Amino acid sequence: MKLLHLSDLHLGKRVNEFSMMEDQKYMMEQILEIAQECRADAVLLAGDIYDKPVPPVEAVQLFDNFLTRLAQKNILVFAISGNHDSAERLAFGAQLMQGKGIHIAPVYDGNSAPICLRDCYGEVRIHLLPFLKPAMVRHVFGEEEISTYQDALRIALEHMELDLSKRNVLVAHQFVTGAIRCESEEISVGGLDQVDAALFDAFDYVALGHIHSPQHVGRETVRYCGSPLKYSFSEAGQEKSVTLVELGAKGAVNLQKIPLCPLRDMRKIRGTYLEVTARSFYQGTNTEDYIQVTLTDEEDVPDGMQKLRIIYPNLMRLEYDNRRTSQERQVEASRGAELKSELELFEEFYELQNNQPMGDGQREFVQELIRKLKGAE
């Protein structure tokens, strides 16, 4: 049996105020082609289908089209909600869709009967577990002691109908201890949302969502497939992919990462303003990619973002790496703020922002401005 593992589509997402919808449409078409070419029996969607609990109309239409076309190809779908989704909205019409092979996990209520499939090796049991917080599980199992995410997941798994003689696949959306995060993910303070990979020992394969970098945690078959698109520059060096899971007899699992090719890549470039705008620098590269430029000039380039967008229209971020930005200096206050003049306070603020003191001309300008403001009171 072949299962195509996807997660973290984040349909409707904006990155640095750029809409990702066109890129997401392109990627969804590619995933549909992959599902057909590899003859997948089912698609596992491990949460964060949408980027927001109330997604934009265009995102809902894109997901509707995706599910419809999978159903037309007789490819089953098993989907759960992630921490970005509204479990109630995602599960709307779920009972009707089951007749078309689209299985969407309901709001968690403790009833987690598996969906049973069969192939030449026997039965495969698919278990759907949407994103869980401790309060969600306490609401169902009030008699249990549940104070952490670890407790919540352990109790939820203990109440699942598991037959260890069969092949069991779990679709879940949690942060497993040891997984490597990216900037585009939501982070809980102090790692409170972490759970132990050992909780999943009873499952033959665990299709995880939540982490955007493709990786396994503990054993190979406890796996994050990663997001299909790059959503932060911390992911610029990654190759995005989907995971094809092929189940043989009990205990035999073969995994294959199938690379994805984006409409626009996300890249970092670095150099002086003259270097990054030189024809020899950008010729032969896709200037339509989403770009982060780091300029090494000592002086800021006036209207640098607008000027660079003439060459790189999808420039998302402009940064500087020079003596001003690299020095970490702290201004030591010699007396309390309440005893300092307006000019002294502004000088400290300027130095904290720019890692260098104000010049004489700047100081005179600010002093004159303060005098005029005081005169207007």
SETIRO-58872 format. One line per field, with one value per residue: residue number from 1; residue in one letter; y negated, x, z negated of N, C-alpha, C in turn. Coordinates in steps of 0.02 Angstrom, whole numbers, plus 50000, padded with zeros to 5 digits. Layout:
REM residues N
num <- NUM,...
residu <- A,...
nnorth <- Y,...
neast <- X,...
nup <- Z,...
canorth <- Y,...
caeast <- X,...
caup <- Z,...
cnorth <- Y,...
ceast <- X,...
cup <- Z,...
REM end
This chain:
REM residues 377
num <- 1,2,3,4,5,6,7,8,9,10,11,12,13,14,15,16,17,18,19,20,21,22,23,24,25,26,27,28,29,30,31,32,33,34,35,36,37,38,39,40,41,42,43,44,45,46,47,48,49,50,51,52,53,54,55,56,57,58,59,60,61,62,63,64,65,66,67,68,69,70,71,72,73,74,75,76,77,78,79,80,81,82,83,84,85,86,87,88,89,90,91,92,93,94,95,96,97,98,99,100,101,102,103,104,105,106,107,108,109,110,111,112,113,114,115,116,117,118,119,120,121,122,123,124,125,126,127,128,129,130,131,132,133,134,135,136,137,138,139,140,141,142,143,144,145,146,147,148,149,150,151,152,153,154,155,156,157,158,159,160,161,162,163,164,165,166,167,168,169,170,171,172,173,174,175,176,177,178,179,180,181,182,183,184,185,186,187,188,189,190,191,192,193,194,195,196,197,198,199,200,201,202,203,204,205,206,207,208,209,210,211,212,213,214,215,216,217,218,219,220,221,222,223,224,225,226,227,228,229,230,231,232,233,234,235,236,237,238,239,240,241,242,243,244,245,246,247,248,249,250,251,252,253,254,255,256,257,258,259,260,261,262,263,264,265,266,267,268,269,270,271,272,273,274,275,276,277,278,279,280,281,282,283,284,285,286,287,288,289,290,291,292,293,294,295,296,297,298,299,300,301,302,303,304,305,306,307,308,309,310,311,312,313,314,315,316,317,318,319,320,321,322,323,324,325,326,327,328,329,330,331,332,333,334,335,336,337,338,339,340,341,342,343,344,345,346,347,348,349,350,351,352,353,354,355,356,357,358,359,360,361,362,363,364,365,366,367,368,369,370,371,372,373,374,375,376,377
residu <- M,K,L,L,H,L,S,D,L,H,L,G,K,R,V,N,E,F,S,M,M,E,D,Q,K,Y,M,M,E,Q,I,L,E,I,A,Q,E,C,R,A,D,A,V,L,L,A,G,D,I,Y,D,K,P,V,P,P,V,E,A,V,Q,L,F,D,N,F,L,T,R,L,A,Q,K,N,I,L,V,F,A,I,S,G,N,H,D,S,A,E,R,L,A,F,G,A,Q,L,M,Q,G,K,G,I,H,I,A,P,V,Y,D,G,N,S,A,P,I,C,L,R,D,C,Y,G,E,V,R,I,H,L,L,P,F,L,K,P,A,M,V,R,H,V,F,G,E,E,E,I,S,T,Y,Q,D,A,L,R,I,A,L,E,H,M,E,L,D,L,S,K,R,N,V,L,V,A,H,Q,F,V,T,G,A,I,R,C,E,S,E,E,I,S,V,G,G,L,D,Q,V,D,A,A,L,F,D,A,F,D,Y,V,A,L,G,H,I,H,S,P,Q,H,V,G,R,E,T,V,R,Y,C,G,S,P,L,K,Y,S,F,S,E,A,G,Q,E,K,S,V,T,L,V,E,L,G,A,K,G,A,V,N,L,Q,K,I,P,L,C,P,L,R,D,M,R,K,I,R,G,T,Y,L,E,V,T,A,R,S,F,Y,Q,G,T,N,T,E,D,Y,I,Q,V,T,L,T,D,E,E,D,V,P,D,G,M,Q,K,L,R,I,I,Y,P,N,L,M,R,L,E,Y,D,N,R,R,T,S,Q,E,R,Q,V,E,A,S,R,G,A,E,L,K,S,E,L,E,L,F,E,E,F,Y,E,L,Q,N,N,Q,P,M,G,D,G,Q,R,E,F,V,Q,E,L,I,R,K,L,K,G,A,E
nnorth <- 50060,49889,49733,49559,49437,49282,49115,48960,48862,48732,48648,48496,48417,48275,48206,48097,47998,48038,48126,48301,48374,48399,48472,48580,48638,48683,48777,48869,48923,48991,49087,49161,49220,49299,49387,49460,49513,49594,49685,49679,49745,49675,49511,49433,49304,49205,49097,48915,48865,48745,48574,48492,48491,48442,48451,48365,48346,48389,48481,48583,48624,48674,48786,48861,48891,48971,49083,49130,49169,49269,49362,49391,49461,49576,49582,49602,49493,49440,49333,49213,49083,48946,48842,48716,48724,48716,48836,48864,48797,48857,48987,48978,49049,49172,49302,49322,49319,49435,49535,49517,49554,49464,49430,49341,49288,49269,49137,49160,49289,49398,49516,49621,49715,49821,49805,49935,50014,50124,50230,50338,50391,50391,50307,50129,50005,49845,49710,49560,49412,49259,49097,49079,49002,48993,48953,48991,49130,49150,49106,49211,49326,49307,49368,49405,49368,49233,49123,49081,49070,49191,49277,49263,49315,49445,49499,49487,49576,49695,49722,49760,49877,50003,50131,50231,50331,50297,50183,50020,49851,49686,49522,49367,49209,49135,49070,49155,49200,49155,49128,49019,48850,48715,48538,48504,48569,48585,48556,48625,48554,48602,48732,48804,48875,48995,49171,49344,49453,49588,49617,49656,49786,49899,49890,49923,49830,49655,49514,49357,49185,49007,48967,48884,48928,49066,49221,49357,49417,49492,49645,49696,49707,49621,49475,49311,49237,49110,48939,48902,48789,48655,48553,48462,48373,48448,48572,48571,48646,48773,48924,48949,49074,49215,49359,49525,49667,49835,49976,50137,50307,50334,50232,50200,50060,49944,49795,49647,49495,49374,49250,49076,48945,48775,48636,48511,48493,48475,48370,48316,48177,48091,47951,47799,47650,47613,47734,47827,47770,47776,47828,47945,48012,48050,48107,48251,48304,48334,48198,48179,48250,48264,48154,48122,47990,47953,47818,47760,47635,47492,47377,47343,47375,47254,47269,47405,47529,47504,47474,47593,47679,47655,47740,47859,47905,47974,47951,47979,47947,47833,47818,47759,47788,47734,47628,47550,47626,47747,47727,47748,47648,47575,47449,47372,47317,47175,47110,47104,47117,47021,46911,46864,46761,46718,46720,46801,46923,46949,46961,47079,47170,47160,47210,47342,47392,47377,47415,47323,47161,47003,46877,46710,46621,46686,46687,46550,46524,46602,46541,46413,46447,46500,46384,46305,46383,46378,46243,46234,46287
neast <- 50042,50027,50060,50045,50126,50088,50100,50067,50023,49976,49881,49835,49928,50031,50190,50303,50216,50188,50079,50057,49977,49977,50094,50061,49953,50020,50105,50014,49959,50070,50085,49969,49998,50108,50048,49968,50060,50143,50053,49978,49886,49824,49817,49898,49861,49936,49890,49880,49818,49764,49822,49765,49635,49514,49510,49555,49439,49490,49587,49510,49439,49543,49585,49467,49459,49573,49542,49430,49482,49571,49478,49414,49513,49510,49588,49614,49589,49659,49641,49690,49663,49775,49873,49854,49733,49552,49471,49335,49285,49361,49315,49187,49052,49112,49060,48980,49076,49148,49092,49149,49276,49351,49419,49406,49467,49361,49318,49412,49351,49377,49335,49409,49407,49487,49511,49490,49588,49628,49753,49858,49932,49853,49766,49766,49770,49713,49741,49676,49726,49694,49775,49821,49789,49822,49703,49601,49599,49579,49449,49378,49422,49403,49431,49562,49735,49798,49913,50012,50071,50129,50063,49932,49940,49982,49873,49772,49819,49820,49685,49652,49597,49693,49766,49892,49935,49906,49946,49979,49946,49978,49913,49963,49983,50097,50231,50376,50499,50664,50653,50696,50668,50597,50599,50472,50375,50257,50305,50310,50331,50472,50467,50350,50260,50313,50329,50366,50449,50441,50312,50250,50280,50202,50156,50168,50198,50216,50140,50184,50142,50177,50310,50419,50531,50590,50613,50661,50616,50693,50660,50662,50532,50451,50399,50420,50360,50380,50347,50274,50317,50437,50432,50500,50657,50747,50732,50791,50898,50847,50785,50629,50500,50389,50335,50339,50262,50280,50197,50236,50229,50188,50292,50375,50424,50445,50523,50518,50581,50509,50560,50508,50473,50475,50371,50429,50584,50657,50781,50942,51047,51205,51312,51397,51304,51336,51386,51276,51190,51254,51263,51332,51320,51185,51146,51087,51024,50869,50782,50654,50633,50595,50678,50806,50908,51068,51159,51326,51377,51446,51372,51198,51093,51002,50828,50843,50771,50668,50745,50817,50714,50687,50769,50754,50604,50529,50587,50597,50655,50772,50930,51069,51242,51366,51488,51410,51294,51344,51414,51391,51336,51313,51227,51274,51187,51215,51142,50974,50831,50735,50807,50871,50897,50789,50865,50974,50909,50860,50981,51032,50935,50955,51085,51069,50989,51069,51198,51302,51363,51272,51305,51382,51306,51183,51148,51133,51023,50921,50915,50871,50746,50682,50679,50590,50473,50447,50422,50302,50211
nup <- 50000,50042,49974,49976,49893,49830,49762,49672,49767,49762,49828,49904,49843,49804,49833,49769,49812,49941,50044,50047,50130,50272,50286,50205,50275,50389,50329,50275,50391,50436,50335,50352,50475,50439,50347,50434,50526,50445,50406,50286,50151,50051,49978,49846,49740,49631,49548,49516,49633,49676,49655,49564,49437,49489,49647,49803,49941,50065,50028,49970,50082,50160,50085,50086,50223,50234,50151,50221,50345,50307,50260,50379,50442,50373,50257,50091,49948,49795,49668,49544,49422,49387,49274,49329,49391,49389,49306,49306,49421,49523,49518,49566,49650,49654,49633,49745,49844,49824,49899,50021,50001,49930,49782,49639,49486,49345,49225,49077,48978,48903,48960,49062,49170,49287,49468,49577,49697,49835,49908,50008,49904,49796,49664,49645,49527,49507,49404,49345,49272,49219,49190,49022,48866,48689,48620,48708,48700,48565,48557,48611,48542,48397,48276,48277,48240,48309,48360,48446,48619,48650,48560,48610,48742,48715,48642,48739,48838,48766,48759,48884,49010,49030,49124,49112,49193,49318,49454,49409,49436,49392,49400,49353,49264,49187,49081,49076,48961,48995,49130,49265,49276,49380,49426,49466,49393,49259,49093,48932,48773,48681,48726,48695,48768,48807,48845,48811,48922,48897,48863,48977,49008,49036,49164,49339,49437,49419,49468,49463,49432,49418,49399,49510,49578,49670,49589,49479,49316,49186,49231,49407,49454,49385,49430,49497,49640,49684,49740,49901,49965,49948,49808,49735,49721,49653,49704,49826,49879,49892,49971,50027,50008,50034,49942,49987,49930,49921,49878,49833,49785,49610,49515,49619,49698,49823,49868,49966,50020,50117,50220,50230,50344,50338,50393,50375,50299,50133,50083,50020,50043,50047,50025,50081,50126,50257,50303,50296,50385,50504,50673,50704,50586,50565,50684,50768,50658,50571,50558,50515,50402,50224,50122,50003,49968,49911,49877,49877,49869,49785,49767,49764,49905,49985,50006,50033,50039,50135,50247,50268,50298,50429,50498,50427,50412,50317,50195,50027,49905,49838,49773,49673,49653,49568,49487,49404,49379,49333,49215,49045,48935,48778,48696,48551,48417,48323,48230,48163,48274,48250,48212,48321,48465,48606,48723,48686,48663,48792,48860,48804,48847,48987,48997,48953,49056,49169,49141,49132,49085,49089,49211,49210,49288,49295,49161,49135,49218,49159,49034,49065,49117,49003,48926,49001,48993,48857,48844,48909,48824
canorth <- 50000,49828,49675,49498,49398,49209,49076,48890,48826,48661,48614,48428,48384,48218,48203,48028,47963,48067,48182,48363,48413,48422,48525,48638,48670,48717,48834,48918,48958,49037,49142,49203,49259,49348,49438,49503,49548,49647,49729,49678,49768,49625,49453,49417,49232,49203,49035,48848,48859,48673,48535,48458,48526,48419,48441,48328,48385,48420,48540,48636,48649,48715,48851,48896,48918,49023,49142,49154,49202,49332,49408,49412,49510,49632,49581,49586,49438,49442,49267,49190,49012,48928,48786,48657,48735,48724,48906,48864,48777,48906,49048,48966,49094,49231,49365,49329,49331,49503,49576,49507,49573,49408,49440,49284,49300,49221,49107,49216,49307,49461,49573,49623,49780,49816,49823,49996,50028,50190,50244,50409,50413,50389,50246,50070,49964,49774,49675,49487,49377,49188,49062,49082,48965,49027,48936,49028,49199,49146,49098,49277,49374,49265,49407,49416,49314,49207,49055,49064,49099,49261,49312,49262,49362,49513,49521,49496,49637,49752,49734,49781,49948,50028,50203,50232,50382,50264,50124,49960,49787,49629,49455,49323,49142,49116,49058,49210,49178,49170,49103,48955,48801,48660,48475,48495,48609,48557,48585,48618,48533,48654,48799,48837,48917,49053,49238,49394,49497,49656,49626,49682,49850,49951,49877,49941,49767,49596,49458,49298,49117,48953,48944,48871,48959,49139,49254,49407,49406,49559,49694,49671,49709,49565,49430,49249,49229,49040,48900,48908,48726,48620,48498,48416,48377,48501,48632,48556,48698,48839,48951,48970,49139,49254,49426,49583,49721,49898,50027,50208,50347,50304,50216,50180,49994,49913,49723,49612,49424,49352,49177,49030,48888,48719,48585,48464,48517,48425,48369,48262,48153,48048,47913,47727,47629,47617,47805,47861,47740,47785,47876,48008,48045,48080,48141,48324,48325,48317,48138,48180,48285,48224,48139,48081,47960,47926,47772,47752,47565,47460,47328,47366,47352,47221,47304,47466,47580,47487,47478,47663,47713,47648,47801,47916,47881,48009,47941,47979,47920,47801,47811,47734,47820,47690,47614,47523,47679,47805,47711,47751,47602,47557,47384,47377,47257,47151,47089,47125,47083,46963,46855,46848,46714,46747,46732,46859,46983,46962,46984,47149,47207,47162,47254,47410,47410,47374,47438,47270,47099,46950,46827,46642,46591,46719,46664,46481,46527,46627,46491,46360,46475,46503,46316,46283,46420,46351,46176,46241,46315
caeast <- 50000,50066,50030,50082,50123,50094,50078,50086,50011,49967,49848,49816,49982,50069,50258,50327,50162,50179,50032,50085,49924,49998,50144,50026,49916,50070,50129,49960,49956,50127,50071,49919,50033,50149,50003,49945,50117,50169,49996,49964,49820,49795,49856,49893,49870,49949,49874,49894,49794,49760,49867,49726,49572,49464,49552,49524,49397,49532,49620,49459,49424,49600,49582,49409,49479,49622,49507,49386,49522,49595,49421,49402,49565,49501,49641,49585,49620,49652,49664,49678,49675,49835,49863,49832,49666,49493,49450,49263,49275,49392,49275,49120,49033,49156,49023,48960,49135,49173,49067,49194,49344,49385,49411,49432,49457,49316,49344,49430,49300,49397,49317,49460,49406,49527,49482,49525,49600,49657,49792,49875,49963,49804,49733,49802,49724,49733,49717,49679,49729,49707,49817,49793,49814,49800,49633,49556,49595,49547,49377,49350,49440,49411,49455,49634,49781,49827,49939,50060,50058,50149,50007,49874,49950,49985,49804,49735,49843,49798,49614,49643,49586,49753,49776,49963,49948,49894,49987,49946,49974,49950,49922,49961,50012,50126,50303,50411,50563,50721,50641,50728,50618,50612,50572,50402,50331,50240,50347,50284,50384,50500,50457,50296,50220,50352,50309,50418,50439,50427,50239,50226,50313,50155,50135,50215,50220,50184,50142,50180,50143,50192,50379,50423,50590,50583,50659,50632,50632,50701,50667,50646,50461,50416,50426,50392,50375,50396,50301,50292,50348,50477,50393,50546,50725,50785,50723,50816,50942,50815,50749,50563,50482,50336,50360,50299,50268,50256,50189,50236,50203,50197,50362,50412,50404,50493,50511,50550,50568,50500,50573,50461,50504,50429,50365,50482,50623,50672,50854,50979,51106,51244,51365,51386,51251,51361,51392,51212,51155,51294,51233,51368,51300,51119,51132,51084,50986,50799,50770,50586,50630,50589,50748,50831,50972,51108,51209,51384,51399,51448,51318,51134,51076,50937,50775,50874,50721,50636,50795,50834,50656,50689,50802,50725,50536,50501,50630,50556,50689,50837,50967,51138,51292,51424,51512,51356,51247,51375,51437,51340,51357,51261,51236,51268,51156,51252,51093,50907,50800,50696,50853,50904,50863,50760,50919,51012,50869,50859,51048,51038,50893,50988,51143,51044,50962,51117,51264,51351,51336,51250,51355,51368,51252,51121,51133,51107,50957,50874,50910,50828,50678,50655,50664,50529,50416,50432,50393,50233,50167
caup <- 50000,50048,49941,49988,49831,49837,49703,49668,49830,49743,49883,49888,49805,49829,49805,49777,49848,50008,50045,50073,50163,50339,50275,50177,50329,50430,50291,50269,50455,50438,50289,50385,50526,50404,50320,50488,50555,50400,50393,50214,50130,50007,49958,49774,49730,49559,49513,49542,49701,49686,49614,49512,49421,49538,49706,49857,49987,50117,49998,49963,50150,50182,50050,50113,50288,50221,50128,50274,50397,50278,50260,50449,50459,50326,50207,50025,49910,49722,49649,49476,49411,49350,49228,49366,49419,49347,49312,49322,49491,49567,49517,49592,49705,49655,49639,49815,49887,49815,49954,50078,49981,49896,49710,49602,49414,49312,49163,49034,48928,48871,49002,49115,49205,49349,49533,49596,49768,49846,49968,50012,49841,49742,49643,49623,49486,49507,49345,49354,49208,49231,49142,48955,48808,48628,48603,48751,48676,48499,48568,48627,48490,48337,48218,48285,48220,48372,48350,48498,48685,48645,48528,48655,48798,48687,48626,48802,48871,48726,48771,48954,49023,49064,49132,49129,49244,49382,49470,49383,49459,49355,49427,49294,49273,49122,49083,49043,48934,49038,49198,49279,49296,49425,49403,49487,49351,49194,49040,48864,48728,48638,48753,48659,48814,48830,48825,48820,48979,48872,48859,49041,49021,49058,49233,49392,49467,49390,49515,49420,49457,49371,49412,49582,49608,49674,49542,49435,49246,49157,49286,49474,49469,49351,49481,49524,49712,49696,49781,49972,49987,49898,49781,49701,49750,49618,49744,49893,49903,49891,50029,50004,50036,50002,49924,50009,49882,49950,49826,49853,49729,49544,49499,49680,49720,49867,49873,50022,50024,50187,50218,50259,50378,50328,50445,50357,50242,50082,50082,49988,50078,50003,50058,50081,50171,50326,50322,50306,50442,50565,50719,50699,50524,50567,50747,50763,50599,50575,50518,50492,50338,50163,50106,49947,49985,49857,49903,49833,49871,49720,49765,49791,49972,49984,50045,50058,50055,50198,50302,50281,50326,50503,50522,50391,50397,50259,50137,49967,49846,49848,49711,49678,49610,49568,49419,49364,49359,49301,49148,48993,48883,48730,48665,48479,48389,48264,48181,48180,48331,48228,48201,48384,48509,48666,48771,48663,48676,48864,48879,48785,48893,49053,48994,48950,49121,49224,49119,49139,49055,49134,49231,49185,49326,49275,49093,49140,49249,49110,48981,49091,49123,48935,48905,49035,48966,48790,48853,48934,48771
cnorth <- 49938,49769,49614,49451,49324,49176,49002,48853,48751,48621,48546,48388,48325,48218,48135,47988,47986,48125,48242,48403,48439,48479,48588,48675,48711,48782,48888,48957,49010,49098,49189,49248,49314,49405,49486,49545,49604,49696,49736,49703,49715,49569,49440,49343,49219,49133,48971,48845,48785,48637,48500,48497,48505,48402,48398,48374,48422,48482,48598,48666,48693,48783,48893,48928,48976,49088,49173,49194,49267,49384,49434,49464,49572,49639,49559,49528,49448,49378,49252,49114,49002,48869,48722,48664,48727,48795,48910,48848,48830,48969,49039,49012,49158,49296,49376,49348,49402,49549,49570,49524,49518,49412,49383,49294,49248,49185,49163,49227,49373,49523,49575,49691,49773,49829,49881,50004,50098,50190,50318,50436,50412,50320,50191,50025,49893,49739,49600,49453,49303,49158,49059,49034,49001,49015,48976,49100,49200,49141,49165,49326,49336,49302,49419,49355,49290,49135,49033,49092,49173,49302,49318,49314,49434,49540,49533,49560,49699,49771,49751,49857,49976,50104,50211,50287,50354,50209,50061,49897,49731,49565,49407,49258,49118,49102,49112,49185,49201,49146,49033,48906,48752,48596,48468,48533,48571,48594,48573,48602,48592,48725,48838,48885,48981,49119,49287,49440,49568,49669,49660,49752,49904,49945,49895,49880,49711,49538,49394,49233,49070,48924,48939,48901,49035,49174,49310,49392,49475,49609,49664,49665,49664,49503,49367,49246,49158,49005,48905,48845,48698,48559,48451,48424,48425,48567,48626,48612,48767,48859,48978,49034,49163,49324,49479,49641,49784,49952,50096,50248,50311,50295,50194,50113,49964,49840,49693,49539,49403,49276,49137,48971,48828,48674,48532,48492,48460,48427,48309,48242,48099,48013,47839,47710,47634,47689,47837,47831,47746,47840,47944,48048,48082,48114,48217,48349,48303,48257,48133,48217,48237,48217,48103,48055,47935,47883,47762,47681,47536,47408,47359,47336,47318,47256,47370,47520,47566,47494,47552,47701,47702,47711,47863,47897,47914,48006,47934,47943,47891,47791,47783,47774,47778,47675,47588,47577,47735,47791,47714,47708,47586,47490,47390,47312,47238,47125,47108,47085,47020,46901,46831,46800,46751,46764,46793,46924,47000,46987,47058,47193,47214,47211,47327,47435,47419,47397,47387,47206,47050,46904,46758,46611,46621,46695,46594,46480,46549,46576,46434,46384,46479,46433,46289,46317,46394,46283,46178,46265,46260
ceast <- 50044,50027,50074,50072,50138,50077,50095,50081,50006,49935,49823,49870,50011,50137,50286,50280,50153,50131,50066,50036,49946,50047,50111,49985,49963,50093,50076,49951,50011,50115,50019,49951,50075,50105,49980,50003,50143,50113,49983,49893,49784,49844,49844,49909,49875,49944,49904,49879,49792,49809,49831,49662,49514,49502,49517,49488,49439,49567,49572,49443,49481,49599,49523,49425,49527,49588,49463,49424,49553,49539,49407,49453,49561,49559,49609,49623,49606,49683,49647,49689,49740,49821,49842,49760,49613,49468,49376,49251,49303,49348,49204,49106,49074,49118,48999,49019,49163,49151,49109,49266,49384,49370,49445,49416,49410,49352,49356,49377,49316,49380,49363,49464,49444,49485,49523,49528,49630,49699,49811,49908,49914,49779,49783,49753,49752,49700,49728,49676,49744,49751,49783,49828,49788,49727,49584,49546,49564,49471,49342,49361,49455,49438,49530,49674,49818,49849,49986,50038,50076,50092,49948,49882,49951,49914,49764,49755,49821,49725,49600,49633,49644,49753,49848,49981,49939,49945,49949,49984,49939,49964,49912,49996,50035,50201,50339,50480,50620,50713,50671,50676,50645,50580,50497,50352,50315,50278,50314,50342,50406,50490,50402,50257,50255,50324,50365,50401,50421,50352,50212,50252,50266,50137,50189,50241,50181,50195,50130,50176,50161,50262,50389,50484,50580,50635,50622,50654,50634,50712,50642,50572,50419,50441,50384,50410,50396,50344,50322,50324,50390,50439,50436,50615,50769,50780,50756,50859,50911,50791,50683,50542,50417,50364,50312,50314,50239,50257,50190,50202,50218,50271,50402,50384,50461,50475,50550,50531,50565,50508,50519,50499,50457,50425,50418,50518,50630,50747,50881,51037,51140,51298,51353,51330,51274,51367,51325,51171,51195,51264,51266,51348,51234,51102,51133,51048,50913,50785,50698,50579,50617,50659,50754,50900,51005,51163,51265,51412,51398,51392,51255,51122,51008,50887,50802,50824,50689,50684,50809,50775,50649,50719,50769,50654,50505,50550,50587,50589,50756,50869,51037,51182,51355,51444,51456,51310,51279,51400,51380,51364,51298,51278,51224,51241,51192,51204,51024,50877,50763,50740,50886,50863,50834,50815,50959,50974,50867,50926,51057,50996,50926,51046,51123,51020,51016,51188,51319,51321,51313,51307,51335,51310,51184,51100,51104,51036,50904,50863,50864,50755,50645,50636,50599,50467,50397,50400,50321,50185,50126
cup <- 50000,50020,49954,49929,49846,49771,49715,49735,49817,49800,49861,49852,49842,49794,49821,49822,49920,50002,50078,50116,50231,50333,50248,50230,50373,50395,50285,50334,50460,50393,50319,50438,50494,50377,50374,50516,50511,50380,50318,50202,50088,49996,49884,49766,49655,49530,49542,49616,49720,49640,49556,49498,49467,49602,49758,49906,50038,50091,49991,50032,50176,50149,50074,50180,50281,50199,50183,50326,50371,50278,50330,50472,50415,50277,50141,49992,49836,49695,49577,49474,49373,49305,49263,49391,49366,49357,49333,49396,49539,49573,49543,49652,49708,49664,49711,49859,49880,49872,50017,50060,49950,49822,49673,49528,49385,49255,49112,48980,48893,48911,49062,49148,49270,49411,49559,49672,49774,49910,49966,49948,49783,49728,49624,49587,49481,49448,49355,49286,49221,49178,49074,48908,48745,48611,48645,48725,48607,48505,48580,48569,48425,48277,48220,48262,48283,48361,48406,48565,48685,48614,48576,48711,48773,48673,48690,48837,48832,48739,48845,48958,49064,49065,49157,49179,49314,49394,49451,49406,49421,49393,49369,49308,49204,49132,49042,49022,48979,49109,49205,49308,49349,49397,49416,49444,49286,49140,48973,48818,48684,48663,48719,48702,48836,48803,48844,48879,48957,48866,48922,49057,49050,49132,49284,49429,49434,49437,49475,49461,49401,49383,49487,49617,49612,49631,49506,49364,49212,49212,49352,49486,49424,49386,49491,49598,49728,49738,49854,50001,49930,49874,49737,49730,49711,49656,49813,49921,49908,49961,50003,50041,50005,49990,49948,49962,49914,49895,49857,49798,49663,49529,49559,49705,49762,49877,49931,50020,50097,50188,50254,50290,50374,50390,50437,50296,50192,50070,50044,50033,50036,50043,50050,50130,50244,50349,50339,50363,50507,50608,50713,50637,50533,50633,50737,50702,50608,50530,50494,50425,50281,50133,50040,49966,49921,49888,49852,49835,49800,49712,49795,49860,49969,50031,50073,50078,50123,50257,50319,50312,50402,50533,50492,50369,50335,50199,50075,49909,49866,49780,49726,49630,49616,49496,49374,49338,49320,49231,49099,48934,48838,48700,48590,48452,48325,48210,48205,48237,48310,48218,48266,48425,48569,48717,48751,48677,48750,48888,48862,48832,48962,49052,48989,49017,49173,49205,49133,49111,49109,49151,49206,49222,49307,49206,49094,49169,49198,49055,49003,49097,49054,48911,48936,49007,48897,48794,48875,48881,48737
REM end
